[in-house]
């Protein structure tokens, strides 16, 4: 992961956690606005 890069799925997040040895400060920022669909 690089600064500013997004995680798009659980598998990618699991790989990220593995790289940081499940560090407690490696958290997700949940932004529900990304799940909204504009018609």
PQR file of N, CA, C, O and H, with PARSE charges and radii, in Angstrom:
ATOM      1  N   UNK A   1       0.841  -1.188   0.000 -0.4000 1.5000
ATOM      2  CA  UNK A   1       0.000   0.000   0.000 -0.0000 2.0000
ATOM      3  C   UNK A   1       0.885   1.250   0.000  0.5500 1.7000
ATOM      4  O   UNK A   1       1.951   1.291   0.614 -0.5500 1.4000
ATOM      5  N   UNK A   2       0.401   2.248  -0.705 -0.4000 1.5000
ATOM      6  CA  UNK A   2       1.076   3.534  -0.731 -0.0000 2.0000
ATOM      7  C   UNK A   2       0.139   4.569  -0.123  0.5500 1.7000
ATOM      8  O   UNK A   2      -1.078   4.393  -0.180 -0.5500 1.4000
ATOM      9  H   UNK A   2      -0.465   2.215  -1.204  0.4000 1.0000
ATOM     10  N   UNK A   3       0.669   5.645   0.457 -0.4000 1.5000
ATOM     11  CA  UNK A   3      -0.205   6.684   1.018 -0.0000 2.0000
ATOM     12  C   UNK A   3      -1.232   7.163  -0.012  0.5500 1.7000
ATOM     13  O   UNK A   3      -0.896   7.442  -1.163 -0.5500 1.4000
ATOM     14  H   UNK A   3       1.658   5.788   0.503  0.4000 1.0000
ATOM     15  N   UNK A   4      -2.469   7.250   0.420 -0.4000 1.5000
ATOM     16  CA  UNK A   4      -3.535   7.716  -0.459 -0.0000 2.0000
ATOM     17  C   UNK A   4      -4.180   6.624  -1.287  0.5500 1.7000
ATOM     18  O   UNK A   4      -5.146   6.888  -2.002 -0.5500 1.4000
ATOM     19  H   UNK A   4      -2.742   7.024   1.355  0.4000 1.0000
ATOM     20  N   UNK A   5      -3.670   5.399  -1.209 -0.4000 1.5000
ATOM     21  CA  UNK A   5      -4.225   4.289  -1.980 -0.0000 2.0000
ATOM     22  C   UNK A   5      -5.413   3.685  -1.243  0.5500 1.7000
ATOM     23  O   UNK A   5      -5.426   3.647  -0.012 -0.5500 1.4000
ATOM     24  H   UNK A   5      -2.885   5.184  -0.628  0.4000 1.0000
ATOM     25  N   UNK A   6      -6.390   3.224  -1.969 -0.4000 1.5000
ATOM     26  CA  UNK A   6      -7.601   2.657  -1.377 -0.0000 2.0000
ATOM     27  C   UNK A   6      -7.551   1.137  -1.364  0.5500 1.7000
ATOM     28  O   UNK A   6      -6.874   0.509  -2.177 -0.5500 1.4000
ATOM     29  H   UNK A   6      -6.380   3.255  -2.968  0.4000 1.0000
ATOM     30  N   UNK A   7      -8.291   0.562  -0.413 -0.4000 1.5000
ATOM     31  CA  UNK A   7      -8.517  -0.882  -0.371 -0.0000 2.0000
ATOM     32  C   UNK A   7      -9.911  -1.128  -0.905  0.5500 1.7000
ATOM     33  O   UNK A   7     -10.857  -0.451  -0.505 -0.5500 1.4000
ATOM     34  H   UNK A   7      -8.842   1.072   0.248  0.4000 1.0000
ATOM     35  N   UNK A   8     -10.050  -2.085  -1.801 -0.4000 1.5000
ATOM     36  CA  UNK A   8     -11.345  -2.308  -2.436 -0.0000 2.0000
ATOM     37  C   UNK A   8     -12.025  -3.604  -2.031  0.5500 1.7000
ATOM     38  O   UNK A   8     -13.206  -3.795  -2.322 -0.5500 1.4000
ATOM     39  H   UNK A   8      -9.281  -2.636  -2.127  0.4000 1.0000
ATOM     40  N   UNK A   9     -11.308  -4.492  -1.368 -0.4000 1.5000
ATOM     41  CA  UNK A   9     -11.934  -5.760  -1.011 -0.0000 2.0000
ATOM     42  C   UNK A   9     -11.263  -6.347   0.225  0.5500 1.7000
ATOM     43  O   UNK A   9     -10.189  -5.905   0.632 -0.5500 1.4000
ATOM     44  H   UNK A   9     -10.349  -4.337  -1.131  0.4000 1.0000
ATOM     45  N   UNK A  10     -11.897  -7.329   0.803 -0.4000 1.5000
ATOM     46  CA  UNK A  10     -11.398  -7.968   2.012 -0.0000 2.0000
ATOM     47  C   UNK A  10     -10.071  -8.657   1.812  0.5500 1.7000
ATOM     48  O   UNK A  10      -9.229  -8.649   2.710 -0.5500 1.4000
ATOM     49  H   UNK A  10     -12.770  -7.689   0.472  0.4000 1.0000
ATOM     50  N   UNK A  11      -9.869  -9.251   0.660 -0.4000 1.5000
ATOM     51  CA  UNK A  11      -8.612  -9.962   0.402 -0.0000 2.0000
ATOM     52  C   UNK A  11      -7.424  -8.994   0.413  0.5500 1.7000
ATOM     53  O   UNK A  11      -6.371  -9.305   0.969 -0.5500 1.4000
ATOM     54  H   UNK A  11     -10.553  -9.257  -0.070  0.4000 1.0000
ATOM     55  N   UNK A  12      -7.598  -7.834  -0.196 -0.4000 1.5000
ATOM     56  CA  UNK A  12      -6.547  -6.827  -0.202 -0.0000 2.0000
ATOM     57  C   UNK A  12      -6.271  -6.331   1.210  0.5500 1.7000
ATOM     58  O   UNK A  12      -5.118  -6.111   1.580 -0.5500 1.4000
ATOM     59  H   UNK A  12      -8.454  -7.582  -0.647  0.4000 1.0000
ATOM     60  N   UNK A  13      -7.328  -6.156   1.999 -0.4000 1.5000
ATOM     61  CA  UNK A  13      -7.156  -5.706   3.387 -0.0000 2.0000
ATOM     62  C   UNK A  13      -6.412  -6.756   4.203  0.5500 1.7000
ATOM     63  O   UNK A  13      -5.562  -6.413   5.025 -0.5500 1.4000
ATOM     64  H   UNK A  13      -8.264  -6.335   1.699  0.4000 1.0000
ATOM     65  N   UNK A  14      -6.722  -8.028   3.985 -0.4000 1.5000
ATOM     66  CA  UNK A  14      -6.014  -9.105   4.688 -0.0000 2.0000
ATOM     67  C   UNK A  14      -4.529  -9.085   4.335  0.5500 1.7000
ATOM     68  O   UNK A  14      -3.690  -9.290   5.212 -0.5500 1.4000
ATOM     69  H   UNK A  14      -7.413  -8.307   3.318  0.4000 1.0000
ATOM     70  N   UNK A  15      -4.188  -8.843   3.077 -0.4000 1.5000
ATOM     71  CA  UNK A  15      -2.783  -8.760   2.666 -0.0000 2.0000
ATOM     72  C   UNK A  15      -2.109  -7.566   3.341  0.5500 1.7000
ATOM     73  O   UNK A  15      -0.961  -7.663   3.773 -0.5500 1.4000
ATOM     74  H   UNK A  15      -4.870  -8.676   2.365  0.4000 1.0000
ATOM     75  N   UNK A  16      -2.818  -6.447   3.430 -0.4000 1.5000
ATOM     76  CA  UNK A  16      -2.291  -5.262   4.101 -0.0000 2.0000
ATOM     77  C   UNK A  16      -2.002  -5.559   5.573  0.5500 1.7000
ATOM     78  O   UNK A  16      -0.930  -5.219   6.075 -0.5500 1.4000
ATOM     79  H   UNK A  16      -3.751  -6.368   3.079  0.4000 1.0000
ATOM     80  N   UNK A  17      -2.953  -6.190   6.265 -0.4000 1.5000
ATOM     81  CA  UNK A  17      -2.759  -6.519   7.676 -0.0000 2.0000
ATOM     82  C   UNK A  17      -1.566  -7.446   7.881  0.5500 1.7000
ATOM     83  O   UNK A  17      -0.824  -7.318   8.855 -0.5500 1.4000
ATOM     84  H   UNK A  17      -3.823  -6.466   5.857  0.4000 1.0000
ATOM     85  N   UNK A  18      -1.393  -8.372   6.958 -0.4000 1.5000
ATOM     86  CA  UNK A  18      -0.255  -9.287   7.039 -0.0000 2.0000
ATOM     87  C   UNK A  18       1.060  -8.516   6.949  0.5500 1.7000
ATOM     88  O   UNK A  18       2.001  -8.804   7.689 -0.5500 1.4000
ATOM     89  H   UNK A  18      -1.996  -8.477   6.166  0.4000 1.0000
ATOM     90  N   UNK A  19       1.129  -7.537   6.047 -0.4000 1.5000
ATOM     91  CA  UNK A  19       2.356  -6.750   5.853 -0.0000 2.0000
ATOM     92  C   UNK A  19       2.697  -5.900   7.073  0.5500 1.7000
ATOM     93  O   UNK A  19       3.873  -5.650   7.335 -0.5500 1.4000
ATOM     94  H   UNK A  19       0.365  -7.303   5.446  0.4000 1.0000
ATOM     95  N   UNK A  20       1.689  -5.452   7.823 -0.4000 1.5000
ATOM     96  CA  UNK A  20       1.939  -4.624   9.004 -0.0000 2.0000
ATOM     97  C   UNK A  20       1.845  -5.435  10.295  0.5500 1.7000
ATOM     98  O   UNK A  20       1.740  -4.875  11.387 -0.5500 1.4000
ATOM     99  H   UNK A  20       0.733  -5.656   7.610  0.4000 1.0000
ATOM    100  N   UNK A  21       1.884  -6.755  10.157 -0.4000 1.5000
ATOM    101  CA  UNK A  21       1.844  -7.663  11.315 -0.0000 2.0000
ATOM    102  C   UNK A  21       0.654  -7.390  12.238  0.5500 1.7000
ATOM    103  O   UNK A  21       0.783  -7.417  13.462 -0.5500 1.4000
ATOM    104  H   UNK A  21       1.969  -7.210   9.271  0.4000 1.0000
ATOM    105  N   UNK A  22      -0.509  -7.125  11.628 -0.4000 1.5000
ATOM    106  CA  UNK A  22      -1.756  -6.869  12.370 -0.0000 2.0000
ATOM    107  C   UNK A  22      -1.607  -5.776  13.421  0.5500 1.7000
ATOM    108  O   UNK A  22      -2.164  -5.879  14.514 -0.5500 1.4000
ATOM    109  H   UNK A  22      -0.614  -7.103  10.634  0.4000 1.0000
ATOM    110  N   UNK A  23      -0.862  -4.737  13.091 -0.4000 1.5000
ATOM    111  CA  UNK A  23      -0.642  -3.638  14.029 -0.0000 2.0000
ATOM    112  C   UNK A  23      -1.979  -3.019  14.428  0.5500 1.7000
ATOM    113  O   UNK A  23      -2.867  -2.848  13.594 -0.5500 1.4000
ATOM    114  H   UNK A  23      -0.410  -4.653  12.203  0.4000 1.0000
ATOM    115  N   UNK A  24      -2.111  -2.689  15.703 -0.4000 1.5000
ATOM    116  CA  UNK A  24      -3.378  -2.156  16.230 -0.0000 2.0000
ATOM    117  C   UNK A  24      -3.782  -0.831  15.579  0.5500 1.7000
ATOM    118  O   UNK A  24      -4.968  -0.502  15.546 -0.5500 1.4000
ATOM    119  H   UNK A  24      -1.389  -2.828  16.381  0.4000 1.0000
ATOM    120  N   UNK A  25      -2.822  -0.073  15.066 -0.4000 1.5000
ATOM    121  CA  UNK A  25      -3.139   1.219  14.445 -0.0000 2.0000
ATOM    122  C   UNK A  25      -3.450   1.094  12.964  0.5500 1.7000
ATOM    123  O   UNK A  25      -3.717   2.102  12.310 -0.5500 1.4000
ATOM    124  H   UNK A  25      -1.859  -0.341  15.093  0.4000 1.0000
ATOM    125  N   UNK A  26      -3.424  -0.103  12.425 -0.4000 1.5000
ATOM    126  CA  UNK A  26      -3.780  -0.327  11.016 -0.0000 2.0000
ATOM    127  C   UNK A  26      -5.279  -0.595  10.959  0.5500 1.7000
ATOM    128  O   UNK A  26      -5.717  -1.740  11.069 -0.5500 1.4000
ATOM    129  H   UNK A  26      -3.208  -0.922  12.957  0.4000 1.0000
ATOM    130  N   UNK A  27      -6.052   0.457  10.789 -0.4000 1.5000
ATOM    131  CA  UNK A  27      -7.512   0.366  10.844 -0.0000 2.0000
ATOM    132  C   UNK A  27      -8.130   0.838   9.531  0.5500 1.7000
ATOM    133  O   UNK A  27      -7.467   1.449   8.693 -0.5500 1.4000
ATOM    134  H   UNK A  27      -5.696   1.387  10.700  0.4000 1.0000
ATOM    135  N   UNK A  28      -9.410   0.539   9.379 -0.4000 1.5000
ATOM    136  CA  UNK A  28     -10.170   0.999   8.229 -0.0000 2.0000
ATOM    137  C   UNK A  28     -10.931   2.272   8.577  0.5500 1.7000
ATOM    138  O   UNK A  28     -11.385   2.446   9.708 -0.5500 1.4000
ATOM    139  H   UNK A  28      -9.948   0.042  10.060  0.4000 1.0000
ATOM    140  N   UNK A  29     -11.062   3.139   7.615 -0.4000 1.5000
ATOM    141  CA  UNK A  29     -11.944   4.294   7.730 -0.0000 2.0000
ATOM    142  C   UNK A  29     -13.167   3.968   6.879  0.5500 1.7000
ATOM    143  O   UNK A  29     -13.096   3.961   5.650 -0.5500 1.4000
ATOM    144  H   UNK A  29     -10.693   2.997   6.696  0.4000 1.0000
ATOM    145  N   UNK A  30     -14.276   3.700   7.535 -0.4000 1.5000
ATOM    146  CA  UNK A  30     -15.503   3.326   6.837 -0.0000 2.0000
ATOM    147  C   UNK A  30     -16.231   4.577   6.394  0.5500 1.7000
ATOM    148  O   UNK A  30     -16.630   5.392   7.226 -0.5500 1.4000
ATOM    149  H   UNK A  30     -14.334   3.706   8.534  0.4000 1.0000
ATOM    150  N   UNK A  31     -16.406   4.735   5.115 -0.4000 1.5000
ATOM    151  CA  UNK A  31     -17.110   5.891   4.558 -0.0000 2.0000
ATOM    152  C   UNK A  31     -18.289   5.390   3.734  0.5500 1.7000
ATOM    153  O   UNK A  31     -18.118   5.015   2.574 -0.5500 1.4000
ATOM    154  H   UNK A  31     -16.082   4.072   4.440  0.4000 1.0000
ATOM    155  N   UNK A  32     -19.493   5.380   4.324 -0.4000 1.5000
ATOM    156  CA  UNK A  32     -20.660   4.830   3.622 -0.0000 2.0000
ATOM    157  C   UNK A  32     -21.050   5.607   2.378  0.5500 1.7000
ATOM    158  O   UNK A  32     -21.828   5.095   1.573 -0.5500 1.4000
ATOM    159  H   UNK A  32     -19.632   5.685   5.266  0.4000 1.0000
ATOM    160  N   UNK A  33     -20.550   6.814   2.184 -0.4000 1.5000
ATOM    161  CA  UNK A  33     -20.906   7.577   0.997 -0.0000 2.0000
ATOM    162  C   UNK A  33     -20.424   6.899  -0.280  0.5500 1.7000
ATOM    163  O   UNK A  33     -20.962   7.158  -1.356 -0.5500 1.4000
ATOM    164  H   UNK A  33     -19.918   7.230   2.838  0.4000 1.0000
ATOM    165  N   UNK A  34     -19.419   6.037  -0.174 -0.4000 1.5000
ATOM    166  CA  UNK A  34     -18.915   5.327  -1.347 -0.0000 2.0000
ATOM    167  C   UNK A  34     -19.880   4.235  -1.816  0.5500 1.7000
ATOM    168  O   UNK A  34     -19.728   3.698  -2.913 -0.5500 1.4000
ATOM    169  H   UNK A  34     -18.982   5.827   0.701  0.4000 1.0000
ATOM    170  N   UNK A  35     -20.866   3.909  -0.985 -0.4000 1.5000
ATOM    171  CA  UNK A  35     -21.825   2.876  -1.338 -0.0000 2.0000
ATOM    172  C   UNK A  35     -23.120   3.452  -1.907  0.5500 1.7000
ATOM    173  O   UNK A  35     -24.026   2.703  -2.271 -0.5500 1.4000
ATOM    174  H   UNK A  35     -20.989   4.345  -0.094  0.4000 1.0000
ATOM    175  N   UNK A  36     -23.211   4.769  -1.983 -0.4000 1.5000
ATOM    176  CA  UNK A  36     -24.408   5.417  -2.528 -0.0000 2.0000
ATOM    177  C   UNK A  36     -24.345   5.461  -4.045  0.5500 1.7000
ATOM    178  O   UNK A  36     -23.287   5.690  -4.631 -0.5500 1.4000
ATOM    179  H   UNK A  36     -22.475   5.378  -1.687  0.4000 1.0000
ATOM    180  N   UNK A  37     -25.485   5.238  -4.666 -0.4000 1.5000
ATOM    181  CA  UNK A  37     -25.561   5.300  -6.124 -0.0000 2.0000
ATOM    182  C   UNK A  37     -26.390   6.517  -6.486  0.5500 1.7000
ATOM    183  O   UNK A  37     -27.525   6.664  -6.033 -0.5500 1.4000
ATOM    184  H   UNK A  37     -26.345   5.052  -4.190  0.4000 1.0000
ATOM    185  N   UNK A  38     -25.819   7.390  -7.306 -0.4000 1.5000
ATOM    186  CA  UNK A  38     -26.553   8.564  -7.781 -0.0000 2.0000
ATOM    187  C   UNK A  38     -27.275   8.211  -9.068  0.5500 1.7000
ATOM    188  O   UNK A  38     -26.666   7.703 -10.010 -0.5500 1.4000
ATOM    189  H   UNK A  38     -24.897   7.271  -7.674  0.4000 1.0000
ATOM    190  N   UNK A  39     -28.548   8.474  -9.108 -0.4000 1.5000
ATOM    191  CA  UNK A  39     -29.330   8.183 -10.313 -0.0000 2.0000
ATOM    192  C   UNK A  39     -29.451   9.380 -11.204  0.5500 1.7000
ATOM    193  O   UNK A  39     -30.078   9.302 -12.260 -0.5500 1.4000
ATOM    194  H   UNK A  39     -29.043   8.887  -8.343  0.4000 1.0000
TER
END
